[in-house]
């Protein structure tokens, strides 16, 4: 789901894995969905809570087709292998950023008419970002400083978000992904660093491999449902084998890391 940038006269266009968005000055315009009013309310709440790692909302167009948010300066982590993306400092900074985001959502007021693109999951401890990966992270001075693209935000357990972000940032790719996979010992070391920086409990660490695999399988189910409904981006992802990548990684994570994430901060 990497983005690439194209420039048009008077604006900057970002073509993502699912949506195209346009930056005009300090404002980013992006396609709105049924969930956009809820996301705008979430972004406003984050600002009031003092969380600086998310764009400020600028409302929805009169015809309801566009939502607008503030532009966040920095470099987005499109290159999974870039040094600033793969450093230990970035890994721990991302875990700290994700924890701060989650903590800021604990008291987000839920409304009966809230709409979320992804289904809420119980226990709904926090609002999860839903896709807090490198390509939705803004880096400054080589470190993660903000999250973007909150379309997939939804109420869920903290670990549901932690699992996917760790998968992308450690990363936890099976050995057939030769360009980006890590030796098991190194992946385990970095996974523990992430768990330490976020502050996972003993029980959460024990659950992390299974939850990560479940999260990836849920992503595949979601992709397949959207592809079957005729969504061109998700149909393309399936044709390109993204679903097979996630299923391979899910099996490898379960087989490799179950029972191996040692609890405790001093590892």
C-alpha positions in Angstrom: 0.0 0.0 0.0 2.9 2.4 -0.7 2.2 5.9 -2.0 4.0 7.8 -4.6 3.9 11.5 -5.3 2.9 13.3 -8.5 2.9 17.0 -9.0 0.2 18.9 -10.9 -0.1 22.6 -11.5 -0.8 24.4 -8.2 -1.1 21.3 -6.1 0.6 18.2 -4.9 -1.1 14.9 -5.6 -0.4 11.8 -3.6 -1.5 8.4 -5.1 -1.9 5.8 -2.4 -2.8 2.2 -2.3 -6.5 3.0 -2.0 -7.1 6.7 -2.3 -5.7 9.8 -4.1 -5.3 12.9 -2.0 -4.4 16.4 -2.9 -2.3 18.9 -0.9 -3.0 22.6 -1.5 -0.9 24.7 0.8 -1.4 23.7 4.4 -4.6 21.7 3.7 -4.9 18.1 2.4 -8.1 17.1 0.6 -9.1 13.5 0.4 -12.1 11.4 -0.6 -14.7 11.3 2.2 -16.6 8.1 3.3 -19.5 7.5 5.6 -16.9 7.3 8.4 -15.4 10.7 7.7 -17.5 12.7 10.2 -16.5 10.3 13.0 -12.9 10.5 12.0 -13.0 14.3 11.9 -14.5 14.3 15.4 -11.7 11.9 16.5 -9.0 14.2 15.1 -10.6 17.2 16.9 -10.5 15.2 20.1 -6.9 14.3 19.7 -6.0 18.0 19.3 -7.9 18.9 22.5 -6.1 16.1 24.3 -2.8 17.6 23.4 -1.7 14.8 21.0 0.4 16.5 18.3 1.0 13.4 16.2 -2.2 13.6 14.0 -3.5 16.2 11.5 -6.0 18.7 12.6 -9.4 18.4 11.0 -10.7 21.1 8.6 -14.2 19.7 8.0 -16.0 18.1 5.1 -17.0 19.7 1.8 -20.6 20.9 1.4 -21.4 18.1 -1.0 -19.9 15.5 1.4 -17.4 14.1 -1.1 -14.2 15.5 0.4 -12.7 15.7 3.9 -10.0 18.1 4.7 -7.2 17.9 7.2 -4.0 19.9 7.9 -0.9 19.0 6.1 1.9 17.6 8.3 5.4 18.4 7.1 8.0 15.6 7.1 8.8 12.5 5.1 6.4 9.6 4.9 8.0 6.1 5.3 7.2 4.7 1.9 10.5 2.9 1.7 10.3 -0.1 4.1 14.0 -0.6 3.9 15.2 3.0 4.5 17.6 3.4 7.4 15.4 5.9 9.2 12.5 3.4 9.0 14.5 0.4 10.1 16.6 1.9 13.0 16.1 0.9 16.6 15.4 4.6 17.4 12.6 4.7 14.9 11.1 1.5 16.2 11.0 2.6 19.8 9.8 6.1 18.8 6.9 4.6 16.9 5.9 2.4 19.8 5.9 5.5 22.0 3.9 7.5 19.5 1.3 4.7 19.1 1.0 4.5 22.9 0.5 8.2 23.2 -2.2 8.1 20.5 -4.0 5.2 22.2 -3.9 6.9 25.6 -5.3 10.1 24.1 -8.4 8.2 22.8 -9.3 6.5 26.0 -11.9 9.2 26.9 -13.0 9.8 23.3 -16.8 10.2 23.6 -18.6 7.4 21.6 -21.8 8.4 19.9 -24.6 6.0 18.8 -24.4 7.3 15.3 -20.6 6.8 14.9 -19.6 5.1 11.7 -16.3 3.3 11.4 -14.9 1.8 8.2 -13.5 -1.2 10.1 -15.8 -3.0 12.5 -15.3 -2.3 16.3 -13.8 -5.1 18.3 -14.3 -5.9 21.9 -12.9 -5.1 24.4 -12.9 -1.6 22.8 -10.1 -0.2 25.1 -9.0 2.6 22.7 -9.5 3.9 19.2 -7.1 2.0 17.0 -5.6 3.7 13.9 -6.1 0.5 11.9 -3.2 1.0 9.5 -0.4 2.5 11.6 2.3 1.3 9.2 5.4 3.0 7.9 3.6 4.4 4.8 1.1 6.2 7.2 3.8 7.6 9.4 5.5 11.0 9.1 9.2 11.1 10.0 11.2 14.2 11.0 14.9 14.1 11.8 14.8 10.4 11.1 12.1 9.5 13.7 8.3 9.0 13.6 6.5 12.1 14.8 2.9 11.7 13.4 0.3 9.4 11.9 -1.8 10.1 8.9 -4.7 8.5 7.1 -7.2 7.7 9.9 -9.8 6.2 7.6 -9.5 2.8 9.2 -9.7 4.1 12.8 -12.1 2.0 14.9 -12.6 1.0 18.6 -10.7 -2.1 19.5 -8.2 -3.5 22.0 -4.8 -1.8 22.1 -3.1 -5.0 21.1 -5.0 -5.1 17.8 -3.2 -2.0 16.7 0.2 -2.9 18.3 0.2 -6.2 16.5 -0.1 -4.6 13.0 2.3 -1.8 13.7 4.9 -4.2 15.1 4.4 -6.4 12.0 5.3 -3.4 9.7 8.0 -1.8 11.8 10.0 -4.7 13.2 9.3 -6.1 10.5 7.8 -9.6 10.9 8.0 -10.9 7.3 8.6 -14.6 6.6 12.0 -15.6 5.1 10.7 -15.8 1.5 10.4 -12.0 1.6 14.1 -11.9 1.1 14.7 -8.2 0.8 13.1 -7.3 4.1 13.0 -10.3 6.4 15.2 -10.4 9.5 17.0 -13.4 11.1 14.7 -14.7 13.9 17.0 -13.6 16.6 17.1 -10.0 15.3 13.3 -9.9 14.7 12.8 -11.2 18.3 15.2 -8.5 19.7 13.4 -5.8 17.9 9.9 -7.1 18.8 11.0 -7.0 22.5 12.2 -3.4 22.0 8.8 -2.5 20.6 7.0 -4.2 23.4 9.2 -2.5 26.0 8.7 1.0 24.5 4.9 0.6 24.2 4.7 -0.9 27.7 3.0 -4.2 27.0 2.0 -6.2 29.9 3.2 -9.8 30.5 -0.2 -11.1 29.3 -0.1 -8.9 26.2 3.3 -10.1 25.2 2.2 -13.7 25.5 -0.8 -12.9 23.2 1.1 -10.8 20.6 2.0 -13.6 18.1 -1.5 -15.0 17.9 -3.1 -11.5 17.7 -0.7 -10.5 14.9 -1.7 -13.6 12.9 -5.3 -12.9 13.6 -5.0 -9.3 12.6 -3.4 -10.3 9.2 -6.1 -12.8 8.5 -8.7 -10.3 9.3 -7.0 -7.9 6.8 -7.1 -10.6 4.1 -10.9 -11.2 4.8 -11.5 -7.5 4.5 -9.5 -7.3 1.3 -11.4 -10.2 -0.3 -14.8 -8.7 0.7 -13.9 -5.3 -0.9 -12.4 -7.0 -4.0 -15.6 -9.1 -4.4 -17.7 -5.9 -4.1 -15.8 -4.4 -7.0 -13.4 -2.1 -5.3 -10.6 -1.6 -7.9 -7.8 -1.0 -5.4 -8.5 -4.1 -3.4 -9.0 -6.2 -6.5 -5.5 -5.0 -7.6 -4.0 -5.9 -4.2 -5.5 -9.4 -4.4 -4.3 -9.8 -8.0 -0.8 -8.7 -6.9 -0.7 -11.3 -4.2 -0.9 -9.1 -1.1 -3.3 -11.6 0.5 -0.9 -14.5 0.0 1.9 -12.4 1.6 -0.1 -11.7 4.7 -1.2 -15.3 5.1 2.3 -16.6 4.7 3.5 -14.1 7.3 0.7 -15.0 9.7 1.6 -18.7 9.6 5.3 -17.9 10.1 4.7 -15.5 13.0 2.6 -18.2 14.8 5.1 -20.9 14.2 8.2 -18.8 15.1 7.3 -16.5 17.9 4.7 -18.2 20.0 6.1 -18.6 23.5 9.3 -16.8 22.7 8.5 -13.1 23.6 10.1 -12.9 27.0 8.1 -10.6 29.4 9.6 -7.8 31.3 11.4 -4.5 30.5 15.0 -5.6 31.1 15.7 -7.9 28.2 
